[in-house]
Amino acid sequence: MFPKPLSSKPLEWTPILPSSSPANASPKNPPSAPDCRQPSRIAAYPWGGGGGAKLGKAKALNEESRLTWRPRRLCGAAQPRVGQPQTRGAIAAEALQFQNLAQKRASALRALRNPRLASSAPDLRGGLSPGGTGGGGVAGLAQPGSGWGAEQQAGAALWAKLFLAEFHKLMLTKDGYCWVDVFLRMCPFPDYYEVLVLGGGSGGITMSARMKRKVGADNVAVVEPQEKHYYQPLWTLVGAGAKQLATSGRSTASVIPSGVKWIQSKVEKLDPDNNCVYLGNNQKVSYKYLIVALGLQLNFEKIKGLPEGFKFPKIGSNYSIHTVEKTWKALQDFQEGNAIFTFPNTPVKCAGAPQKIMYLTEAYLRKTGKRSKAKIIFNTSLGVIFGVKKYADALLEIIKERDIAVNYRWNLVEVRADKQEAVFENLDQAGETQVYQYEMLHVTPPMGPPDVLLNSPVSDVAGWVDVNKETLQHVKYPNVFGIGDCTNLPTSKTAAAIAGQCGVLDKTISCIMKGKTPTKKYDGYTSCPLITNYNRAILAEFDYNAQPLETFPFDQSKERLISFHLKANMMPYLYWYGLLKGYWGGPGLVRKIFHLGLK
């Protein structure tokens, strides 16, 4: 993010020179340059500050005070050390010349936004031109000048953008200086960010924290319309009465890294060809690098009778902030009959959650003496209970032991809440349906990519962000990246997966900024703590190949108390203070330690 102008008045530049410098200093009569070996001198420049361009360190080559400038960063990317030795006088003269030129540009660009200043604004064409030689303008475009009607202002704005682009290329070739960052920071363009993050969920907040440390807080913005941020994995326990809903949420403002800009708006359109995004308030935001972390969308309306059916009792869903407490109410009110749990015919986040609440319901009914009057039914659109055989075998043993009925390849298509009826279709027999009477119904809704990603240039045919599954870089746009539930990564959509992805994406973006090829690869790591009781859980961890990738040196497919406490107590703390702060990148290192580096 560019800093706000120091004042609404035209900037008055005063070269930072030693107090002994003559008053008539100019490019033709340069004073002695400041001692660049004194950090205080460099820090005093008006463009210094967090996230801005850094002048780098100057080194005295010999007693004659000749200097070689070696900037550490140029326009956000690491650059090789360059530059021929220059005298102090030459450096000071060029600095003064640039300050005068930059003052002229800033005044003209400021006038574009305030036509009343236009008559006194200097011409953008003065000094260095888009051609790089001074003088002329851009053919075919309106030039800033008198009159300043709507057409002229539009032309001037476009001309200014072209000028900045050409000026950027020009200054990239200038040895030893990062003047382009200095110039851009003076321009009143508040809607440009070096890194723009779409989404303030788990992936978005995590990456904004990491990008803050990489490019500075002023250069990072997060687009998120919601006031509250929730740790959704806790909702399984909220729906079972084991946790309070209030403990799962915090204000969005409190989780966004300090200094990072929060744009509280909804994304309406992505335009990666022009490096910009359009928001719901007709705001256009440009970027250098884009991270898409928009999550996925709950589509209750694809089930006939929903979401209006939630107005009736005995029906709930742990997947929505508005319906999770209804699950607990339905569980408490259960007397006798069918308790039905569903799994939709779409990708979902946390694929184990639909059956976690089923096991907790069975445990609650057993504890309250109602189990003998209840029939627990799991109707799933899948052909297996779980995608990883090791954990599926363990779950089938529990299902058999607790007398739970599982019906494969049945998809919920309608809810008649007034009659307490649920209608399922057979996915293997077209047109075949079956109606179930329920005393309690837990609905896992169909899910899909957010509407803004459907038919978007960054998405595949299904609407998911199309990224390389190893580097998380977009397959078409090299400055676009994706993380989390909104991507087409062939792994389970969980917070644990985001933890495994964020470290890889961090390294990928670093390589891209430096012009290098990404080398760190994401192996598809994800985790699903399968709660099977109020004090037991199976800790499933696996990779792209659906092979176990377990952290601890014991068999995690067994129900264990420690696995439950990790899920219920340890992981929330790790989420708020590790993942969202950008410090937790998954248990890879812990796994190596426990397995002596063999896994």
C-alpha positions in Angstrom: 0.0 0.0 0.0 1.3 3.5 -0.8 1.4 5.9 2.0 -1.1 8.7 2.3 0.1 12.1 1.0 1.8 14.1 3.7 -0.7 16.8 3.1 -3.3 17.9 0.6 -0.9 20.7 -0.6 1.7 20.1 -3.2 4.8 18.6 -1.7 7.7 20.9 -0.9 10.9 19.0 -1.3 14.0 19.9 0.6 17.1 17.9 -0.3 18.6 16.1 2.7 22.1 17.5 2.7 24.7 18.3 5.4 24.0 21.5 7.4 27.2 22.9 5.8 25.8 22.7 2.3 25.6 26.0 0.4 22.1 27.5 0.0 22.5 27.8 -3.7 23.0 24.0 -4.2 21.7 22.8 -7.6 22.5 20.1 -10.2 25.0 22.5 -11.7 26.4 23.5 -8.4 26.1 20.3 -6.3 26.9 20.4 -2.6 28.8 17.7 -0.9 26.7 14.6 -0.6 25.7 13.4 2.9 27.8 10.8 4.6 25.9 7.7 3.5 27.7 5.6 6.1 25.5 7.3 8.7 22.2 5.3 8.9 20.4 8.4 10.3 21.0 10.3 7.1 19.5 7.6 5.0 16.5 7.1 7.3 15.7 10.8 7.1 14.6 10.7 3.5 10.8 11.3 3.2 10.3 8.1 1.3 11.9 6.0 4.0 9.6 3.7 6.1 8.1 0.3 6.5 7.7 -1.6 3.2 9.1 1.1 1.0 12.1 1.1 -1.3 15.4 0.9 0.5 18.3 3.0 -0.7 20.7 0.2 0.4 24.1 0.7 1.9 26.9 2.9 0.4 30.5 1.9 0.9 33.5 4.1 0.8 35.8 2.6 -1.7 38.8 4.7 -0.9 40.0 7.8 0.9 38.7 10.0 -2.1 35.1 9.2 -1.0 34.0 7.4 -4.2 30.9 5.3 -3.6 29.3 2.3 -5.1 25.5 2.0 -4.4 24.2 -1.5 -3.9 20.5 -1.5 -3.4 19.1 -4.6 -1.6 15.7 -4.4 -3.3 14.3 -2.8 -6.5 10.6 -2.8 -6.9 10.0 -5.6 -4.5 12.4 -8.1 -6.1 15.9 -9.0 -5.2 18.5 -7.6 -7.6 22.1 -8.3 -8.2 24.6 -5.8 -6.9 25.2 -3.3 -9.7 26.6 0.2 -10.3 29.8 1.9 -11.3 31.6 4.0 -8.7 30.2 7.6 -8.6 31.4 10.7 -6.9 29.5 12.2 -4.0 28.8 15.3 -6.1 27.3 13.3 -9.0 25.1 11.4 -6.6 23.8 14.5 -4.9 23.2 16.2 -8.2 21.2 13.4 -9.6 19.2 13.1 -6.3 18.3 16.8 -6.5 17.3 16.5 -10.1 15.1 13.6 -9.4 13.4 15.3 -6.5 12.5 18.3 -8.8 11.2 15.9 -11.4 9.2 13.8 -9.0 7.6 17.0 -7.5 6.4 17.9 -10.9 4.9 14.5 -11.6 3.2 14.3 -8.2 1.5 17.7 -8.7 0.2 16.7 -12.1 -1.1 13.4 -11.0 -2.7 14.9 -8.0 -4.5 17.3 -10.3 -6.0 14.4 -12.2 -8.2 13.7 -9.2 -8.9 17.3 -8.5 -9.8 19.3 -11.7 -9.7 22.5 -9.8 -6.0 22.2 -9.5 -5.6 21.3 -13.2 -5.1 24.8 -14.5 -2.0 25.2 -12.4 -0.7 21.6 -12.7 2.6 21.1 -14.5 2.5 19.1 -17.8 3.3 15.4 -17.3 5.3 15.5 -20.4 8.2 17.6 -19.0 11.5 16.0 -18.2 11.8 12.3 -18.7 9.1 11.1 -21.1 7.7 7.6 -21.8 10.2 7.4 -24.5 12.9 8.0 -22.0 14.5 11.0 -23.7 12.4 13.9 -22.5 9.9 16.0 -24.5 7.2 14.3 -26.4 4.0 12.4 -25.3 2.1 9.4 -26.3 0.5 9.5 -29.7 -3.3 9.2 -29.9 -4.0 10.1 -26.3 -5.3 13.3 -24.8 -2.6 15.3 -23.1 -3.1 17.1 -19.8 -3.7 20.8 -20.5 -6.4 23.5 -20.3 -10.1 22.8 -20.4 -10.0 19.4 -18.7 -13.4 18.1 -19.8 -14.5 14.5 -19.1 -12.8 13.2 -22.2 -9.6 15.0 -21.5 -9.5 13.8 -17.9 -10.0 10.2 -19.1 -7.3 10.5 -21.6 -5.0 12.1 -19.1 -5.6 9.3 -16.6 -4.7 6.7 -19.3 -1.7 8.7 -20.3 -0.5 8.8 -16.7 -0.8 5.0 -16.4 1.3 4.5 -19.6 3.8 7.0 -18.4 4.2 5.2 -15.1 4.7 1.9 -16.9 7.3 3.3 -19.2 9.0 5.2 -16.4 9.1 1.9 -14.4 10.9 0.2 -17.3 13.3 3.1 -17.6 14.3 3.3 -14.0 14.8 -0.5 -13.8 17.8 0.0 -16.0 19.3 2.8 -14.0 22.3 1.4 -12.1 22.3 1.8 -8.4 18.9 3.4 -7.7 15.4 2.3 -6.8 13.8 5.6 -7.8 10.7 4.0 -9.3 9.6 2.9 -5.8 10.3 6.4 -4.5 8.3 7.9 -7.3 5.3 5.5 -7.0 5.1 6.0 -3.2 4.6 9.7 -3.8 1.7 9.2 -6.2 -1.8 9.3 -4.8 -2.8 5.8 -5.9 -4.3 4.2 -2.8 -5.8 1.3 -4.7 -2.6 -0.5 -5.7 -0.8 -3.1 -3.6 2.2 -5.3 -4.1 0.3 -8.3 -2.7 -3.5 -8.4 -2.7 -5.1 -11.3 -0.8 -8.7 -12.2 -1.7 -10.5 -13.7 1.3 -10.1 -13.3 5.1 -10.5 -16.9 6.0 -7.8 -19.3 7.2 -5.8 -19.2 4.0 -6.1 -15.4 3.4 -5.2 -14.3 6.9 -2.3 -16.8 7.1 -0.8 -15.6 3.8 -1.3 -11.9 4.6 0.8 -12.5 7.8 3.5 -14.1 5.8 3.5 -11.5 3.0 3.6 -8.7 5.6 7.0 -10.0 6.7 8.1 -10.3 3.1 7.1 -7.0 1.5 5.9 -4.8 4.5 2.5 -4.3 5.9 1.8 -1.1 3.8 2.2 -3.2 0.6 -0.4 -5.9 1.6 -4.2 -5.7 1.5 -6.9 -8.3 2.4 -10.4 -8.1 0.8 -13.0 -9.6 3.2 -16.6 -8.4 3.7 -17.3 -10.3 7.0 -17.0 -8.7 10.4 -16.3 -12.0 12.2 -13.7 -14.8 11.6 -14.5 -18.3 12.8 -12.5 -21.4 13.6 -14.9 -23.7 11.9 -13.4 -27.0 12.9 -14.7 -26.3 16.4 -18.3 -26.4 15.2 -18.5 -30.2 15.3 -18.2 -29.9 19.1 -20.5 -26.9 19.2 -23.2 -29.0 17.4 -22.7 -31.7 20.0 -22.9 -29.4 23.0 -19.3 -29.8 24.0 -18.2 -26.2 23.1 -19.8 -22.8 23.0 -20.2 -21.1 19.7 -18.8 -17.8 21.0 -15.4 -19.5 21.6 -15.0 -20.2 17.9 -15.1 -16.6 16.6 -13.1 -13.4 16.8 -13.5 -10.1 15.0 -11.9 -9.9 11.6 -10.1 -6.8 12.6 -8.3 -8.6 15.4 -6.9 -11.4 13.2 -5.8 -9.3 10.3 -2.1 -8.6 10.8 -1.4 -5.1 12.2 -0.7 -2.6 9.5 -2.1 -4.7 6.7 -5.0 -2.9 4.9 -8.4 -4.5 5.4 -10.7 -3.7 2.4 -14.2 -4.6 3.8 -15.9 -5.3 0.5 -17.0 -8.2 -1.7 -15.1 -9.4 -4.7 -17.2 -8.9 -7.9 -14.8 -9.7 -10.7 -11.2 -10.8 -11.3 -9.2 -9.3 -14.2 -5.8 -11.0 -14.2 -5.0 -9.9 -17.7 -4.9 -6.3 -16.3 -3.7 -7.2 -12.8 -6.8 -5.8 -11.1 -9.8 -6.8 -9.1 -13.3 -5.1 -9.1 -15.1 -4.9 -5.7 -18.7 -4.5 -4.8 -18.6 -0.8 -4.2 -17.3 -0.1 -7.7 -13.8 0.0 -6.4 -11.0 -1.1 -8.6 -7.9 -2.5 -6.9 -4.6 -3.2 -8.8 -1.9 -5.6 -7.7 1.5 -7.0 -8.5 0.9 -10.4 -6.9 -2.6 -11.9 -6.2 -3.4 -14.6 -3.7 -6.9 -16.1 -4.1 -8.2 -17.6 -0.9 -11.9 -17.2 -1.3 -12.9 -20.5 0.3 -16.0 -22.3 -1.0 -19.7 -21.6 -0.9 -22.5 -23.5 0.9 -25.4 -24.1 -1.5 -28.3 -25.1 0.8 -30.8 -23.9 -1.9 -29.8 -26.8 -4.2 -31.8 -29.0 -1.8 -35.5 -28.5 -2.3 -37.1 -27.1 0.9 -33.9 -25.5 2.2 -32.8 -23.2 3.7 -36.3 -22.3 4.8 -36.6 -25.7 6.3 -34.3 -24.6 9.2 -37.2 -22.6 10.6 -38.6 -25.9 11.8 -37.2 -27.9 14.7 -35.3 -31.2 14.6 -33.1 -30.1 11.7 -29.6 -28.6 11.8 -26.2 -28.3 10.1 -22.8 -27.9 11.6 -21.5 -26.2 8.4 -23.2 -22.8 9.0 -22.9 -20.2 11.8 -26.7 -19.8 11.5 -27.6 -23.5 11.9 -24.9 -25.1 14.0 -26.7 -24.5 17.3 -29.9 -26.0 15.8 -28.0 -29.3 15.6 -27.5 -29.3 19.4 -31.2 -28.3 20.0 -32.4 -31.2 17.8 -30.1 -33.6 19.6 -31.4 -32.5 23.0 -35.0 -32.7 21.8 -34.6 -36.2 20.4 -37.1 -38.8 21.8 -37.3 -41.8 19.5 -37.1 -42.5 15.7 -34.5 -42.0 13.0 -31.5 -39.8 13.4 -30.3 -39.2 9.8 -26.9 -37.8 8.6 -26.1 -36.9 5.0 -23.1 -36.4 2.7 -23.8 -34.5 -0.6 -22.7 -35.3 -4.1 -20.2 -32.5 -4.3 -16.8 -31.6 -2.9 -17.0 -30.5 0.7 -14.7 -29.0 3.3 -13.7 -31.4 6.1 -15.1 -34.6 4.6 -15.0 -36.3 7.9 -17.4 -33.8 9.6 -20.7 -35.3 8.4 -19.9 -38.5 10.3 -18.2 -36.9 13.3 -21.5 -35.5 14.5 -23.1 -38.9 13.8 -20.7 -40.7 16.3 -21.2 -37.9 18.9 -25.0 -38.2 18.5 -24.8 -41.9 19.1 -22.7 -41.4 22.2 -25.0 -38.7 23.5 -28.1 -40.9 23.1 -26.3 -43.8 24.7 -25.3 -41.6 27.6 -28.9 -40.2 28.1 -30.6 -43.6 27.8 -32.3 -43.0 24.5 -30.1 -45.2 22.3 -32.4 -48.2 22.3 -35.2 -46.0 20.8 -33.0 -44.5 18.1 -31.9 -45.7 14.7 -28.7 -44.0 13.5 -28.6 -43.7 9.6 -25.8 -42.4 7.5 -26.8 -41.7 3.9 -23.8 -40.8 1.8 -23.3 -40.1 -1.9 -19.9 -41.7 -1.7 -19.1 -45.4 -2.3 -16.9 -45.7 0.7 -17.0 -44.5 4.3 -13.6 -42.8 4.0 -11.1 -42.2 1.3 -8.1 -43.7 3.0 -8.4 -47.5 3.5 -6.5 -47.6 6.8 -8.9 -45.2 8.5 -11.9 -46.5 6.6 -11.3 -50.0 8.1 -11.1 -48.5 11.6 -14.4 -46.6 11.1 -16.2 -49.6 9.8 -15.4 -51.5 13.0 -16.9 -48.6 15.0 -20.0 -48.5 12.8 -20.5 -52.2 13.2 -19.9 -52.1 17.0 -22.4 -49.3 17.5 -25.1 -50.6 15.1 -25.1 -47.7 12.7 -26.8 -48.1 9.3 -24.8 -46.9 6.3 -26.4 -46.5 2.9 -24.0 -45.7 0.1 -24.7 -43.7 -3.1 -27.8 -42.0 -1.7 -28.0 -38.2 -2.1 -30.4 -35.8 -0.3 -32.5 -33.9 -2.8 -35.5 -32.6 -0.8 -36.5 -31.8 2.8 -40.1 -31.6 3.9 -39.5 -30.0 7.2 -43.2 -29.6 8.1 -43.7 -33.3 7.8 -40.2 -34.3 9.1 -39.4 -36.1 5.8 -36.2 -36.3 3.8 -36.1 -37.5 0.2 -33.0 -39.2 -1.2 -32.1 -40.2 -4.8 -30.2 -43.3 -5.7 -27.2 -42.1 -7.7 -26.8 -45.6 -9.3 -30.4 -45.9 -10.4 -31.6 -42.8 -12.2 -35.1 -41.7 -11.0 -35.2 -43.9 -7.9 -36.0 -42.0 -4.7 -36.7 -43.0 -1.1 -38.5 -41.0 1.6 -37.3 -41.2 5.2 -39.1 -40.1 8.3 -36.8 -38.4 10.8 -36.7 -37.4 14.4 -33.4 -35.6 13.8 -31.8 -34.6 10.5 -28.2 -33.3 10.1 -27.7 -31.8 6.6 -24.3 -31.5 5.0 -25.1 -29.0 2.2 -23.9 -29.2 -1.4 -20.8 -27.0 -1.8 -19.0 -25.3 -4.7 -16.7 -22.4 -5.6 -17.9 -18.9 -4.9 -20.0 -17.3 -7.6 -17.3 -14.8 -8.5 -15.0 -17.7 -9.5 -17.5 -19.3 -11.8 -16.4 -18.6 -15.4 -13.5 -16.5 -14.1 -10.2 -16.4 -16.1 -8.4 -17.8 -13.0 -10.7 -20.9 -12.7 -11.0 -24.3 -14.4 -14.2 -25.5 -16.0 -15.7 -26.4 -12.6 -15.0 -23.0 -11.1 -12.1 -23.9 -8.9 -8.9 -21.8 -9.0 -6.6 -23.6 -11.4 -3.2 -23.9 -9.8 -0.2 -26.2 -10.0 -0.7 -28.9 -7.4 2.9 -28.8 -6.2 3.7 -25.0 -6.2 0.2 -23.5 -5.9 1.1 -21.0 -8.7 -1.6 -20.4 -11.3 -1.1 -22.5 -14.4 -1.7 -19.5 -16.7 -0.9 -16.3 -14.7 2.5 -16.4 -13.1 1.7 -13.6 -10.6 -1.6 -15.3 -9.4 -1.6 -17.9 -6.6 -4.3 -20.0 -4.8 -4.6 -21.6 -1.4 -7.2 -23.5 0.5 -10.8 -24.6 -0.3 -11.2 -22.5 -3.5 -8.4 -24.3 -5.4 -8.6 -27.5 -7.5 -5.9 -29.2 -5.5 -6.8 -33.0 -5.3 -6.8 -33.2 -1.5 -9.2 -32.9 1.3 -10.2 -29.3 2.0 -9.2 -28.7 5.7 -7.5 -26.2 7.9 -4.6 -28.7 8.2 -4.3 -28.7 4.4 -3.9 -24.9 4.5 -1.2 -25.3 7.1 0.7 -27.6 4.7 0.1 -25.3 1.8 1.0 -21.9 3.3 4.7 -22.8 3.8 5.0 -24.0 0.2 3.2 -21.0 -1.2 5.4 -18.7 0.8 8.5 -20.2 -0.8 6.9 -20.2 -4.2 6.1 -16.5 -4.1 9.7 -15.7 -2.8 11.1 -17.5 -5.8 8.8 -15.7 -8.2 9.7 -12.3 -6.8 13.4 -13.1 -7.3 12.9 -14.4 -10.8 13.7 -18.0 -9.9 11.8 -21.3 -10.5 9.9 -22.6 -7.4 11.5 -25.7 -5.9 9.5 -26.5 -2.8 6.6 -28.8 -3.5 3.3 -29.5 -1.7 2.7 -33.2 -1.2 -1.0 -32.9 -0.6 -0.8 -33.2 3.2 -4.1 -32.9 5.0 -5.5 -34.1 8.3 -9.0 -35.0 9.6 -9.3 -35.7 13.3 -12.3 -38.0 13.3 -14.1 -37.5 16.7 -15.8 -40.8 17.6 -16.8 -40.0 21.2 -16.8 -37.1 23.7 -13.3 -38.2 24.7 -11.9 -40.2 21.8 -10.8 -39.5 18.2 -8.9 -41.1 15.3 -6.2 -38.7 13.9 -6.2 -39.2 10.1 -3.3 -37.7 8.2 -2.6 -38.5 4.5 -1.3 -37.1 1.2 -2.3 -36.8 -2.4 -2.1 -40.5 -2.9 -4.5 -41.2 0.0 -1.6 -42.8 1.9 -1.2 -42.2 5.6 1.3 -39.5 6.5 1.2 -39.7 10.2 3.0 -37.4 12.6 3.2 -39.4 15.8 5.1 -42.7 16.3 1.9 -44.6 17.3 -1.0 -46.0 15.2 -3.2 -43.0 14.7 -6.1 -45.1 13.3 -6.9 -46.2 16.9 -9.3 -44.2 19.0 -7.2 -42.3 21.6 -7.8 -39.7 24.3 -4.7 -37.8 23.2 -6.1 -37.4 19.7 -9.3 -36.0 21.1 -7.5 -33.4 23.2 -5.3 -32.4 20.3 -8.5 -31.7 18.3 -10.5 -30.1 21.0 -7.9 -28.1 22.9 -4.5 -28.0 21.2 -5.5 -27.3 17.6 -7.6 -24.2 18.3 -4.7 -22.6 20.2 -2.3 -23.6 17.3 -4.7 -22.0 14.9 -5.1 -18.6 16.5 -1.5 -18.1 17.6 0.4 -20.2 15.1 -1.3 -20.6 11.7 -3.0 -17.2 11.5 0.2 -15.4 12.7 2.1 -17.1 9.8 4.3 -19.2 12.0 2.8 -22.7 11.7 3.4 -24.5 8.4 2.2 -27.9 9.3 3.7 -30.8 11.3 6.4 -31.7 8.8 9.3 -30.9 11.1 7.6 -32.6 14.1 7.0 -35.7 11.9 10.7 -35.9 11.0 11.7 -35.6 14.6 9.3 -38.3 15.8 10.3 -40.7 13.0 14.0 -39.9 13.2 14.1 -38.3 9.8 12.8 -41.5 8.1 9.4 -40.1 7.1 
